[in-house]
């Protein structure tokens, strides 16, 4: 990949213009798709695409509950995914973004990231996490020390991390499955548990349901409890809610509904009704946007998500696009899209196509930012597909049972396939750019080809 970039730089210099530098930060579902789609839309000699991520392979965030119970998955190296595309992978952590000087500050990723059990760093909403080795001849580079990457267009896809909502003890004692480091820590802890020990999953949303059922199925010797703030599955259709209760009961999961957890200890969680014993507590009450955006002059909401227009372009900085969990995008009915793979993928398509259209002087297509269903795995043998309206409200219809489990597995495999095939295997034409890069801010260093 570097060889192709070097050729591109030479070609650009011979024709008297500078390549347009696109930097994508975060290589979860949204970031990886955006980088790959841009590479297939734009002529290589006109652009330089750099993808910054701390791990060398793609992480399927939607499978972290499966990783937590010991299931193994085939690695998906970015070196293979982006081979021959011209995308340059930088194995590094983003430490800051200067949207006025148009630079991204990075530090080299630490060695051994694929198995490291350190804290999540939030690089990639959709699963970018721990540090990793460089890829050597595959085309990635990992220079030591801090560095600034200048950009002409930034695609911000740093995503989200788990949110404790400042509940006392949650950060110290609870486990998360928001990324691979947390899932691996939880896997080690669950493997060490003896028969009969209690596990409490806090949160009755999609992540909590999938975690509780996966653990109960894989470890029927454990006592699994789910604490839900509202009624179990209260957003589902009557058919969906009935099936959920049936599966939870069949797996022996104890459910505490309308229960708010107010504290987490080393061996218990605290609720208004009393303490629940917990050898392991798993926290799944929601996600929080990566904090870097809020430290910039980008226009964000109170939660730190970047406010964007219909093309995923920042409302305050037109050379910045935000996608995935990092972005506050409006869906049907002017309702904000929820943090999910189902939102991040079409957002990535929209942003990449809008950037390519702007640079090539063509009309930008519009991706449908809407929902069709919510896919919930309830262990390996059961599932629930809740059909929803465009704005994510439950319809009457729902698919249940083994067929739903099969459907959900196809969705997961399809999402991973879509990352490696960002134009969905539809032939594309790489168009020449007509928009020249803006002058380089005096405070920003010139890009290097190293």
C-alpha distance (Angstrom), angle and dihedral (degrees) to the residues before:
residue distance angle dihedral
X1 . . .
X2 3.78 . .
X3 3.77 90.3 .
X4 3.79 90.0 57.2
X5 3.80 91.0 47.9
X6 3.79 91.4 51.0
X7 3.80 89.6 53.3
X8 3.77 89.6 49.4
X9 3.80 92.9 52.3
X10 3.79 90.4 50.3
X11 3.78 92.3 48.9
X12 3.80 90.9 49.1
X13 3.80 92.5 51.1
X14 3.81 92.2 48.9
X15 3.78 90.4 54.9
X16 3.78 93.3 47.0
X17 3.77 101.1 -114.1
X18 3.77 136.2 101.2
X19 3.77 122.9 -118.3
X20 3.79 116.2 -107.2
X21 3.80 105.7 -113.0
X22 3.80 115.6 -139.4
X23 3.80 115.8 -173.9
X24 3.80 118.8 -168.6
X25 3.80 115.0 -167.3
X26 3.79 116.7 -159.5
X27 3.81 124.9 27.7
X28 3.76 104.2 -146.1
X29 3.80 119.7 121.7
X30 3.81 93.8 -62.8
X31 3.82 100.1 41.2
X32 3.80 96.5 43.7
X33 3.81 92.5 47.7
X34 3.81 92.3 48.2
X35 3.82 93.1 50.6
X36 3.79 93.5 47.6
X37 3.80 94.2 44.7
X38 3.81 92.5 49.9
X39 3.80 90.3 50.3
X40 3.80 89.5 55.5
X41 3.81 94.5 45.6
X42 3.83 101.1 48.5
X43 3.79 134.1 58.1
X44 3.77 109.3 -103.6
X45 3.80 97.0 -134.9
X46 3.83 90.0 57.6
X47 3.79 99.7 51.2
X48 3.80 141.6 41.0
X49 3.81 113.2 -153.4
X50 3.81 117.9 -164.5
X51 3.81 120.6 -174.4
X52 3.81 115.6 -162.3
X53 3.80 118.9 -157.6
X54 3.78 135.7 143.4
X55 3.80 97.8 -134.4
X56 3.80 129.0 59.6
X57 3.79 95.5 -138.6
X58 3.78 136.8 51.2
X59 3.81 115.9 -98.6
X60 3.81 118.4 -146.0
X61 3.78 97.9 -141.6
X62 3.80 92.2 -174.0
X63 3.82 88.7 66.7
X64 3.81 99.8 53.1
X65 3.82 92.4 109.0
X66 3.81 87.2 57.6
X67 3.80 91.9 49.1
X68 3.80 88.8 51.3
X69 3.81 92.1 61.4
X70 3.80 93.4 48.6
X71 3.79 104.2 -93.6
X72 3.80 114.6 148.1
X73 3.80 127.9 -143.2
X74 3.77 134.3 -164.2
X75 3.82 111.7 -98.0
X76 3.80 115.7 -112.9
X77 3.82 104.8 -152.9
X78 3.79 116.7 -156.5
X79 3.81 87.0 -141.9
X80 3.80 88.1 69.5
X81 3.78 95.7 36.2
X82 3.81 94.4 55.0
X83 3.81 99.0 31.7
X84 3.80 110.0 138.7
X85 3.81 94.8 4.3
X86 3.80 98.8 100.8
X87 3.81 92.6 -121.3
X88 3.80 110.5 141.3
X89 3.80 114.6 -146.0
X90 3.80 118.4 -148.9
X91 3.79 113.1 -164.7
X92 3.77 98.7 -148.3
X93 3.77 145.7 110.8
X94 3.78 121.7 -107.8
X95 3.80 110.4 -126.3
X96 3.81 101.2 172.2
X97 3.79 144.0 -7.2
X98 3.81 123.8 -143.4
X99 3.80 103.5 -162.1
X100 3.81 93.0 178.8
X101 3.81 94.3 50.8
X102 3.83 90.3 36.1
X103 3.81 96.9 -128.7
X104 3.80 136.3 126.5
X105 3.81 118.2 -147.8
X106 3.79 114.5 -143.1
X107 3.79 138.9 174.2
X108 3.77 126.4 -155.3
X109 3.79 114.9 -90.7
X110 3.78 115.1 -112.7
X111 3.82 118.3 -109.2
X112 3.78 121.6 -97.7
X113 3.78 98.7 32.5
X114 3.80 99.0 151.7
X115 3.78 92.5 68.5
X116 3.78 100.8 23.6
X117 3.80 114.8 121.8
X118 3.81 97.7 -156.1
X119 3.79 128.0 130.4
X120 3.79 117.8 -67.1
X121 3.78 114.7 -98.1
X122 3.77 98.9 -161.3
X123 3.79 96.0 -123.3
X124 3.75 100.5 151.9
X125 3.73 125.5 14.5
X126 3.19 94.7 -132.5
X127 3.61 102.1 50.2
X128 3.78 113.4 -49.1
X129 3.73 103.2 144.1
X130 3.75 139.8 136.3
X131 3.79 129.7 34.6
X132 3.76 125.9 -92.4
X133 3.78 150.5 -175.6
X134 3.79 123.4 -80.5
X135 3.78 117.9 -100.1
X136 3.79 97.6 -129.8
X137 3.78 112.4 -166.0
X138 3.79 92.8 12.5
X139 3.76 90.0 82.0
X140 3.79 105.2 -99.2
X141 3.76 121.6 119.1
X142 3.78 130.4 -154.6
X143 3.76 111.3 -175.5
X144 3.78 116.4 -173.6
X145 3.78 122.8 -108.0
X146 3.78 133.3 16.4
X147 3.78 121.7 -36.4
X148 3.78 140.3 175.5
X149 3.80 120.5 -132.3
X150 3.80 113.8 -157.6
X151 3.79 118.0 -147.4
X152 3.78 141.1 -172.8
X153 3.80 93.0 -162.2
X154 3.80 123.8 21.8
X155 3.80 124.1 -159.4
X156 3.79 106.3 -161.6
X157 3.82 110.8 -155.7
X158 3.81 103.8 149.1
X159 3.77 90.0 131.1
X160 3.76 125.4 -173.1
X161 3.77 146.1 -47.0
X162 3.78 130.2 -152.7
X163 3.79 118.4 -73.2
X164 3.81 122.6 -140.4
X165 3.82 92.0 -174.0
X166 3.83 85.4 -135.4
X167 3.80 92.2 -74.4
X168 3.84 106.4 165.2
X169 3.80 112.8 -102.0
X170 3.80 96.2 6.3
X171 3.80 95.9 108.6
X172 3.81 92.1 45.2
X173 3.79 101.2 42.3
X174 3.81 110.4 19.6
X175 3.80 128.5 83.2
X176 3.79 126.5 -134.6
X177 3.79 133.4 -154.2
X178 3.81 96.6 -163.8
X179 3.81 90.9 116.7
X180 3.79 143.1 1.4
X181 3.83 98.1 -83.3
X182 3.81 91.5 56.2
X183 3.79 92.8 43.8
X184 3.81 91.1 51.4
X185 3.79 92.2 49.0
X186 3.79 89.7 50.5
X187 3.80 91.6 47.1
X188 3.80 91.1 55.9
X189 3.82 91.6 47.3
X190 3.81 94.8 48.0
X191 3.79 91.4 47.8
X192 3.81 88.9 56.6
X193 3.82 94.0 53.8
X194 3.77 119.7 105.7
X195 3.79 126.2 -139.9
X196 3.79 116.0 -69.6
X197 3.78 97.0 21.4
X198 3.82 116.6 139.2
X199 3.80 124.2 -113.3
X200 3.81 119.7 -171.3
X201 3.80 122.1 -161.3
X202 3.81 111.4 -161.6
X203 3.80 113.6 -154.0
X204 3.79 131.8 47.4
X205 3.79 99.0 -144.2
X206 3.79 127.3 106.6
X207 3.82 94.7 -74.2
X208 3.80 93.1 48.0
X209 3.79 93.5 48.5
X210 3.79 92.6 49.1
X211 3.81 92.9 46.5
X212 3.82 95.3 47.9
X213 3.81 95.3 47.1
X214 3.82 94.2 43.0
X215 3.81 92.1 52.0
X216 3.80 93.9 43.6
X217 3.80 91.5 51.0
X218 3.81 95.5 44.5
X219 3.82 94.4 42.0
X220 3.82 109.0 30.1
X221 3.82 87.4 165.0
X222 3.82 91.3 70.5
X223 3.80 126.6 81.9
X224 3.80 104.4 -121.7
X225 3.81 120.6 -165.6
X226 3.81 128.9 -177.2
X227 3.81 120.4 -155.5
X228 3.82 111.5 -160.5
X229 3.80 124.6 -173.7
X230 3.82 91.5 -144.3
X231 3.78 136.2 18.6
X232 3.80 114.9 -48.3
X233 3.79 109.3 -88.0
X234 3.80 92.2 -9.0
X235 3.83 91.3 161.2
X236 3.82 93.5 55.1
X237 3.78 129.5 91.8
X238 3.84 116.0 -97.6
X239 3.81 90.0 -101.6
X240 3.80 92.1 49.3
X241 3.81 93.4 47.2
X242 3.82 92.1 48.9
X243 3.78 91.7 51.8
X244 3.79 91.9 47.4
X245 3.80 91.7 53.4
X246 3.79 91.1 47.0
X247 3.81 93.0 52.7
X248 3.82 94.0 44.4
X249 3.81 90.7 50.9
X250 3.81 91.8 46.7
X251 3.80 90.5 54.3
X252 3.80 91.6 49.5
X253 3.80 95.0 -116.3
X254 3.81 115.7 159.7
X255 3.80 111.1 -139.3
X256 3.80 124.5 -156.7
X257 3.80 106.6 -166.0
X258 3.81 126.7 -163.8
X259 3.78 87.6 19.4
X260 3.79 125.4 143.6
X261 3.79 117.7 -160.2
X262 3.81 109.1 -141.9
X263 3.79 100.2 177.7
X264 3.79 143.8 11.1
X265 3.80 125.5 -145.2
X266 3.77 132.4 -177.3
X267 3.83 91.2 -94.0
X268 3.81 106.1 16.0
X269 3.79 147.8 29.5
X270 3.79 121.6 -130.7
X271 3.81 123.6 -132.1
X272 3.80 134.0 168.2
X273 3.81 88.5 -100.9
X274 3.80 93.2 52.1
X275 3.78 140.2 -83.9
X276 3.80 124.4 -39.7
X277 3.82 115.4 -150.7
X278 3.81 112.1 -118.5
X279 3.77 127.5 176.5
X280 3.83 83.9 178.6
X281 3.80 127.6 20.8
X282 3.81 119.4 -162.6
X283 3.81 116.0 -161.8
X284 3.82 115.9 -149.7
X285 3.81 104.3 151.8
X286 3.79 96.0 125.8
X287 3.79 146.0 -64.1
X288 3.79 133.7 -82.1
X289 3.79 125.3 -147.8
X290 3.80 116.1 -108.6
X291 3.84 106.4 -91.8
X292 3.82 98.1 -130.5
X293 3.81 94.9 85.6
X294 3.79 93.1 56.0
X295 3.81 89.5 53.9
X296 3.82 90.3 60.9
X297 3.81 132.0 69.2
X298 3.81 90.3 -103.8
X299 3.80 115.2 126.4
X300 3.81 106.0 -105.4
X301 3.77 136.0 166.4
X302 3.80 123.3 -117.0
X303 3.82 91.2 -83.8
X304 3.81 93.2 55.3
X305 3.81 98.0 -106.8
X306 3.80 115.5 142.2
X307 3.80 114.0 -113.0
X308 3.81 111.3 -128.3
X309 3.79 140.1 176.1
X310 3.80 126.3 -122.5
X311 3.81 91.8 -74.4
X312 3.83 91.9 52.3
X313 3.82 90.6 -107.7
X314 3.79 117.3 146.4
X315 3.80 113.1 -102.5
X316 3.80 90.3 -138.8
X317 3.82 105.0 33.4
X318 3.84 115.6 38.4
X319 3.82 93.4 -164.1
X320 3.82 91.1 60.6
X321 3.81 125.7 78.6
X322 3.80 121.8 -173.6
X323 3.80 125.8 -158.9
X324 3.78 140.2 171.4
X325 3.78 122.7 16.3
X326 3.82 90.3 -18.7
X327 3.80 93.4 67.1
X328 3.78 132.2 75.3
X329 3.80 100.7 -145.8
X330 3.78 126.1 169.8
X331 3.78 120.0 -124.7
X332 3.82 131.5 -174.9
X333 3.78 113.4 -31.3
X334 3.82 89.5 18.9
X335 3.78 89.4 -79.8
X336 3.82 115.5 148.7
X337 3.79 113.0 -108.7
X338 3.79 112.0 -111.2
X339 3.78 122.2 -117.7
X340 3.79 103.3 -92.8
X341 3.78 145.4 114.4
X342 3.81 87.1 -105.3
X343 3.82 88.7 62.6
X344 3.80 99.2 36.8
X345 3.80 98.2 55.4
X346 3.84 98.4 57.2
X347 3.81 89.2 40.2
X348 3.82 88.7 57.0
X349 3.82 91.5 48.9
X350 3.80 90.6 49.4
X351 3.81 95.4 47.9
X352 3.81 94.9 45.6
X353 3.79 93.0 48.1
X354 3.81 92.1 45.7
X355 3.81 92.2 50.8
X356 3.80 91.7 47.1
X357 3.81 91.2 48.2
X358 3.81 92.5 49.1
X359 3.81 92.7 49.8
X360 3.80 94.8 44.8
X361 3.79 98.0 40.9
X362 3.80 94.1 -118.9
X363 3.78 133.0 126.3
X364 3.79 116.3 -83.8
X365 3.81 115.6 -125.3
X366 3.78 118.5 -135.6
X367 3.80 121.5 -122.0
X368 3.83 116.4 -148.4
X369 3.79 105.5 -108.9
X370 3.78 96.9 -163.3
X371 3.79 141.2 107.9
X372 3.78 130.9 -112.7
X373 3.81 105.4 174.7
X374 3.78 145.5 -14.7
X375 3.80 112.2 -121.7
X376 3.79 115.9 -153.9
X377 3.80 125.1 -178.9
X378 3.80 113.1 -150.5
X379 3.78 97.9 -169.7
X380 3.81 122.6 -52.9
X381 3.81 96.3 -62.0
X382 3.79 103.1 42.6
X383 3.77 135.8 49.1
X384 3.76 144.7 164.0
X385 3.80 126.7 -140.6
X386 3.79 108.3 -169.5
X387 3.79 111.1 -165.9
X388 3.80 112.0 -141.1
X389 3.79 141.4 -172.7
X390 3.80 120.9 -102.5
X391 3.81 89.1 -90.9
X392 3.83 93.2 50.1
X393 3.82 102.6 -99.8
X394 3.80 116.9 141.8
X395 3.78 119.1 -99.5
X396 3.79 121.8 -152.5
X397 3.80 93.5 -104.8
X398 3.79 122.9 84.8
X399 3.80 134.7 166.5
X400 3.80 115.8 -138.0
X401 3.79 143.3 177.6
X402 3.80 129.8 25.2
X403 3.79 92.9 -22.2
X404 3.81 89.1 57.0
X405 3.81 90.2 49.2
X406 3.81 89.5 52.0
X407 3.82 90.7 47.2
X408 3.82 91.4 51.6
X409 3.80 91.3 49.9
X410 3.80 89.9 52.0
X411 3.81 89.2 50.9
X412 3.82 91.6 52.2
X413 3.80 92.3 47.8
X414 3.78 90.6 45.0
X415 3.80 92.0 52.3
X416 3.81 91.5 52.9
X417 3.81 90.8 45.8
X418 3.79 88.8 51.3
X419 3.81 91.0 56.9
X420 3.81 90.8 56.5
X421 3.82 90.8 41.0
X422 3.82 103.5 40.3
X423 3.81 94.4 170.6
X424 3.82 90.5 47.8
X425 3.82 91.1 -113.9
X426 3.81 90.6 -63.2
X427 3.84 110.1 140.8
X428 3.80 112.1 -110.6
X429 3.76 136.3 -167.5
X430 3.80 120.5 -129.3
X431 3.79 104.6 -133.9
X432 3.81 127.3 -156.8
X433 3.78 117.4 -111.7
X434 3.79 120.2 -114.8
X435 3.81 98.6 -177.7
X436 3.80 113.5 85.9
X437 3.82 118.5 -139.9
X438 3.80 114.7 -98.1
X439 3.82 117.8 -106.8
X440 3.78 113.0 -77.7
X441 3.83 112.1 -104.2
X442 3.80 109.7 -110.7
X443 3.80 90.7 -122.7
X444 3.82 93.7 55.7
X445 3.83 122.2 83.5
X446 3.80 119.9 -126.3
X447 3.79 115.4 -99.8
X448 3.78 119.6 -101.1
X449 3.77 128.3 -147.5
X450 3.79 93.0 -137.3
